[in-house]
Amino acid sequence: MLNWNDVIKYANHGAPAPEKRVEKSEEEWRELLDAETFRITRQHGTEAPHSGALCKAHDPGKYTCVCCDTILFDSNIKFESGTGWPSFTQPYKENAVAYKKDVSYGMVRVEILCNTCDSHLGHVFPDGPAPSGLRYCVNSASIRLLKEEENNG
């Protein structure tokens, strides 16, 4: 289980290598994604709190990257943080998410990205529930829910 010390280590030295890489030009991403998804995932944007379609989703399944379909989070570790964005306590696999120090807006935060395609997901904070203490705060527009029944059949 990852903890805040692991997050800081990965932000400073890089996350474990992904199983594969997906790289496309900016033009290719623009053709594949709608304008809002492109703004959030490729230009490091943020959706308004409580506006995302997956904020209140509680269906069992896996959350995948909207850009490359890599599994990022499991519904079993999603929780209601009250922040207005889907929140998770751990990535699906240790190498699913990349971490980057973010000093924008006069704050020091840790940005999270899909480790396969570098899609901006959101940020991770050390104020989540036990046992990890982590809160992966994710834009709904950057993930897709693959419901369990879709995954099995």
Number of C-alpha atoms within 10 A of each C-alpha: 10 15 14 16 10 13 22 15 12 18 19 12 11 13 19 13 14 17 10 9 12 11 11 9 7 11 8 10 16 15 10 11 15 10 10 15 24 22 18 20 27 20 13 15 18 20 19 10 14 15 13 18 13 21 22 13 12 14 14 15 18 21 24 21 26 20 23 16 15 24 22 24 25 20 20 14 12 20 18 13 17 11 11 20 25 26 28 24 28 24 19 19 14 17 16 22 29 27 24 19 15 15 11 8 7 7 8 10 17 22 23 24 24 29 25 24 22 20 24 29 29 25 20 23 16 16 14 19 13 8 10 15 15 21 22 27 22 26 28 27 23 28 28 19 22 19 15 13 10 10 9 8 5
